[in-house]
Amino acid sequence: SVTQRSEASPSPGSSTPV
């Protein structure tokens, strides 16, 4: 979705994927 990317994120529900 717009608020949560399906990529490797630093934390669940993070808006900024790494």
PDB file of N, CA, C and O in Angstrom:
ATOM      1  N   SER A   1       0.850  -1.200   0.000  1.00  0.00           N
ATOM      2  CA  SER A   1       0.000   0.000   0.000  1.00  0.00           C
ATOM      3  C   SER A   1       0.879   1.240   0.000  1.00  0.00           C
ATOM      4  O   SER A   1       2.101   1.159  -0.122  1.00  0.00           O
ATOM      5  N   VAL A   2       0.232   2.380   0.138  1.00  0.00           N
ATOM      6  CA  VAL A   2       0.975   3.640   0.128  1.00  0.00           C
ATOM      7  C   VAL A   2       1.705   3.855   1.445  1.00  0.00           C
ATOM      8  O   VAL A   2       2.796   4.426   1.467  1.00  0.00           O
ATOM      9  N   THR A   3       1.107   3.399   2.547  1.00  0.00           N
ATOM     10  CA  THR A   3       1.689   3.649   3.866  1.00  0.00           C
ATOM     11  C   THR A   3       2.708   2.581   4.258  1.00  0.00           C
ATOM     12  O   THR A   3       3.552   2.812   5.123  1.00  0.00           O
ATOM     13  N   GLN A   4       2.629   1.421   3.626  1.00  0.00           N
ATOM     14  CA  GLN A   4       3.579   0.356   3.978  1.00  0.00           C
ATOM     15  C   GLN A   4       4.057  -0.366   2.727  1.00  0.00           C
ATOM     16  O   GLN A   4       3.256  -0.903   1.961  1.00  0.00           O
ATOM     17  N   ARG A   5       5.368  -0.372   2.530  1.00  0.00           N
ATOM     18  CA  ARG A   5       5.957  -1.036   1.380  1.00  0.00           C
ATOM     19  C   ARG A   5       6.205  -2.494   1.698  1.00  0.00           C
ATOM     20  O   ARG A   5       6.392  -2.870   2.856  1.00  0.00           O
ATOM     21  N   SER A   6       6.206  -3.319   0.648  1.00  0.00           N
ATOM     22  CA  SER A   6       6.411  -4.753   0.846  1.00  0.00           C
ATOM     23  C   SER A   6       7.896  -5.114   0.775  1.00  0.00           C
ATOM     24  O   SER A   6       8.256  -6.289   0.698  1.00  0.00           O
ATOM     25  N   GLU A   7       8.737  -4.107   0.801  1.00  0.00           N
ATOM     26  CA  GLU A   7      10.177  -4.324   0.712  1.00  0.00           C
ATOM     27  C   GLU A   7      10.781  -4.505   2.107  1.00  0.00           C
ATOM     28  O   GLU A   7      10.075  -4.415   3.111  1.00  0.00           O
ATOM     29  N   ALA A   8      12.071  -4.755   2.161  1.00  0.00           N
ATOM     30  CA  ALA A   8      12.745  -4.947   3.446  1.00  0.00           C
ATOM     31  C   ALA A   8      12.771  -3.620   4.209  1.00  0.00           C
ATOM     32  O   ALA A   8      13.502  -2.699   3.845  1.00  0.00           O
ATOM     33  N   SER A   9      11.976  -3.538   5.256  1.00  0.00           N
ATOM     34  CA  SER A   9      11.884  -2.323   6.050  1.00  0.00           C
ATOM     35  C   SER A   9      12.604  -2.498   7.382  1.00  0.00           C
ATOM     36  O   SER A   9      12.726  -3.622   7.868  1.00  0.00           O
ATOM     37  N   PRO A  10      13.085  -1.405   7.984  1.00  0.00           N
ATOM     38  CA  PRO A  10      13.769  -1.462   9.278  1.00  0.00           C
ATOM     39  C   PRO A  10      12.822  -1.917  10.390  1.00  0.00           C
ATOM     40  O   PRO A  10      13.263  -2.459  11.403  1.00  0.00           O
ATOM     41  N   SER A  11      11.532  -1.697  10.199  1.00  0.00           N
ATOM     42  CA  SER A  11      10.541  -2.116  11.190  1.00  0.00           C
ATOM     43  C   SER A  11       9.201  -2.313  10.505  1.00  0.00           C
ATOM     44  O   SER A  11       8.935  -1.664   9.494  1.00  0.00           O
ATOM     45  N   PRO A  12       8.344  -3.192  11.025  1.00  0.00           N
ATOM     46  CA  PRO A  12       7.033  -3.440  10.437  1.00  0.00           C
ATOM     47  C   PRO A  12       6.162  -2.188  10.420  1.00  0.00           C
ATOM     48  O   PRO A  12       6.060  -1.494  11.432  1.00  0.00           O
ATOM     49  N   GLY A  13       5.536  -1.893   9.290  1.00  0.00           N
ATOM     50  CA  GLY A  13       4.671  -0.725   9.201  1.00  0.00           C
ATOM     51  C   GLY A  13       5.442   0.540   8.899  1.00  0.00           C
ATOM     52  O   GLY A  13       4.895   1.640   8.971  1.00  0.00           O
ATOM     53  N   SER A  14       6.714   0.389   8.558  1.00  0.00           N
ATOM     54  CA  SER A  14       7.529   1.562   8.267  1.00  0.00           C
ATOM     55  C   SER A  14       7.182   2.115   6.889  1.00  0.00           C
ATOM     56  O   SER A  14       7.005   1.355   5.937  1.00  0.00           O
ATOM     57  N   SER A  15       7.087   3.445   6.784  1.00  0.00           N
ATOM     58  CA  SER A  15       6.763   4.079   5.519  1.00  0.00           C
ATOM     59  C   SER A  15       7.994   4.214   4.626  1.00  0.00           C
ATOM     60  O   SER A  15       7.874   4.491   3.433  1.00  0.00           O
ATOM     61  N   THR A  16       9.183   4.015   5.212  1.00  0.00           N
ATOM     62  CA  THR A  16      10.416   4.172   4.444  1.00  0.00           C
ATOM     63  C   THR A  16      11.177   2.857   4.330  1.00  0.00           C
ATOM     64  O   THR A  16      11.866   2.441   5.261  1.00  0.00           O
ATOM     65  N   PRO A  17      11.039   2.201   3.162  1.00  0.00           N
ATOM     66  CA  PRO A  17      11.755   0.940   2.951  1.00  0.00           C
ATOM     67  C   PRO A  17      13.260   1.140   2.816  1.00  0.00           C
ATOM     68  O   PRO A  17      13.690   2.227   2.431  1.00  0.00           O
ATOM     69  N   VAL A  18      14.062   0.148   3.112  1.00  0.00           N
ATOM     70  CA  VAL A  18      15.515   0.257   3.041  1.00  0.00           C
ATOM     71  C   VAL A  18      16.019  -0.522   1.837  1.00  0.00           C
ATOM     72  O   VAL A  18      17.224  -0.563   1.588  1.00  0.00           O
TER      73      VAL A  18
END
